[in-house]
Each structure stands twice: as structure tokens, then as C-alpha cells.
Amino acid sequence: MKKFKFWTLLDPYNLPYPWSTCKRAFNYDATNISFSGLQAPDQLINFKIGSFQVKKDLLQAACEIAQIYDLFQYSNCQRIQQFSKDSKQRDTFILEIQKNESRLVELLSMLKLAAAHPSEKIEEAIADWIAFTYTKRIREEAPIIPEKVRAGELVRESPPPEEFNSVKRSIAKAKMSSPYFVNALENPSFDLNKVYALGL
């Protein structure tokens, strides 16, 4: 019987992810946002900050959260190198990378919609994503400490302090510019299917 390859579950192109080459997938500066290699190998997607009809403070907070998730996936990729290719622990870290990257894909999907079909609903969806990831997910989806995995535990690192403090400052600014965001923080939830429905 042909051995089933683990990565065929994870990669829609049925190609092995180059785990031996860890790359950053997200880049943000004061002018541009870019994603690379998330939806297809070697694909680069760029956005101009000024092209969005979304409150700048919300975009800032979303991008800073995305930078942390990008750090998570990069860190998890590097940790894969500690395990043999048939290791169950290695499979665990591959799944962790997929979770990290799924958050980046969520943001990418919303930015694509915001660029093509600007609306208040898209801005609200971005606010929901920020509130949900910031309050409910970012600590739970931080990298696992490899030594604890070997011991059978799942203990996670704290988000990087400097980057997380920057997110906190951006969250405070976004609260001042978006009343909807204040409400989203009180009852955080996010459903990507509802976001996709906005593009129909």
C-alpha cells in the first residue's frame, strides 16, 4: 500500500511545504501590506494602505496582530527542524503553522474584499477579527514549547512582549476611533463565512 503523505491534508496543491526553508509570510510598513506564499507557492499579494476605506487605527491594529501571527508561524517552522520527519511532535508543529497561517489568510481575505468592495460591513468584520484574535486566540495560538511537547504537555510561550505591547497601544487607539470596535471587544466573535457572504 502506498504510504499516505501527511502534507497532502494540509496543502491544497498537494505539494510538500518547504519546512526546511522558513520564510516570513507577512510584511507591513507605513505604506504597504504584503502577503507571500499563503494561497499559492511564491505568490505575492500587495496592498497600499491608502487604498482602503477602513479606519487607519483599525488597519494598524490588524497588521500588528498579523505580524505576531507571522512570528508564530516562523518560530514553529524553525522548531520543526528539531524533529525527525516521521516524528509525531513534528506533525504537531506543522498543524500549529497551519493555524497561524489561517489567521493571516482570514485577514488577507478581508483586505481583498475591502479593496474590491469597500463597505462599513467589511470594516466591521476587520474590527471583529481584531477583537476576536486579541482577546480569545493570540495567547492560545502562541508557539508550543518543544520540551513540553516531548514531555507530553502543551505549554505555550507568551506573545513577544515588545510586539504585544505595540498591539495593546494600537488597540487603545482603535477604540477611540471606532465605536463599533468597542462593542466588538465586549463580545468578541468572528465568522469567516459571514465575511465571504459580504462579497456575494
VEXKERO-589301 format. One record per residue (C-alpha): residue in three letters; x, y, z. Coordinates in steps of 0.2 Angstrom, whole numbers, plus 5000, padded with zeros to 4 digits. Layout:
! VEXKERO-589301
ALAXYZ...
//
This chain:
! VEXKERO-589301
MET500050005000LYS500650174996LYS501150275011PHE499950425013LYS500950595015PHE500450705030TRP500650865020THR499350815007LEU498050855020LEU498751025023ASP499251095006PRO497851114993TYR499151104979ASN499750934986LEU501550994986PRO502650975002TYR502951135011PRO504751185011TRP504951155030SER506751165028THR506651345022CYS505751455035LYS505051615027ARG504051765034ALA502351775026PHE501851955031ASN502652125029TYR501952295035ASP502652465034ALA501852635035THR501352625016ASN501152445011ILE500452275017SER501152115008PHE500751935010SER501851795002GLY501651614999LEU499951595009GLN498751544995ALA500051484982PRO501851454982ASP502851604978GLN501351714976LEU501551894982ILE500052004986ASN500252194989PHE499152324996LYS499352514998ILE498752575015GLY498052725007SER496952624995PHE495752565009GLN494252655016VAL494552575033LYS494952675048LYS496852695049ASP496952645068LEU495952485064LEU497152435050GLN498652475061ALA498052355075ALA497552215062CYS499352225054GLU500252225071ILE499252065076ALA499651995059GLN501452025062ILE501351925078TYR500551785069ASP501951785056LEU503251775070PHE502251625077GLN502251535061TYR504151575058SER504551515075ASN503551355073CYS504451325056GLN506151335064ARG505651215078ILE505151085066GLN507051065062GLN507250995079PHE506250835075SER506450695063LYS505250685048ASP504250545055SER504050625072LYS502350655079GLN502950805088ARG503450875070ASP501650845064THR501050945079PHE502151095074ILE501551085056LEU499751095062GLU500251245073ILE500951335057GLN499351295048LYS498351385062ASN499451535062GLU499351555044SER497451535044ARG497451695054LEU498451785041VAL497351715027GLU495751775036LEU496551955036LEU497051935018SER495351885013MET494552035022LEU495852155014LYS495452084997LEU493652125000ALA493952295007ALA494952334991ALA493652274979HIS492052314988PRO492352445002SER490952455014GLU490652485033LYS490252295035ILE492052255029GLU492752375041GLU491652295055ALA492252125050ILE494052185052ALA493652255069ASP492852085074TRP494451995068ILE495552115079ALA494452095094PHE494251905092THR496151875089TYR496751995103THR495551935117LYS495251755113ARG496651675102ILE498351765101ARG498951685118GLU498051515114GLU498951505097ALA500651555103PRO502051435099ILE502151275110ILE503751255120PRO504651105111GLU505251025128LYS503551025135VAL502950935119ARG504150795122ALA503550785140GLY501850765134GLU501250935139LEU500651085128VAL501351235136ARG501451395126GLU502551545126SER501951715129PRO501751835114PRO503351935111PRO503252075124GLU503852215113GLU502652175099PHE501252135110ASN501452305119SER501352385102VAL499752295099LYS499052355115ARG499452535111SER498552515094ILE497052435102ALA496852585113LYS496952705098ALA495752595088LYS494452605102MET494552795101SER494152805083SER492952665081PRO491352645092TYR490952485084PHE492652415089VAL492252455107ASN490752345105ALA491652205097LEU492852195111GLU491452175124ASN490852025114PRO492251955103SER491751835089PHE492251815071ASP491551705057LEU492451705040ASN490951635031LYS490051795035VAL491451895028TYR491451795012ALA489551825011LEU489952015010GLY490751984993LEU489251904985
//
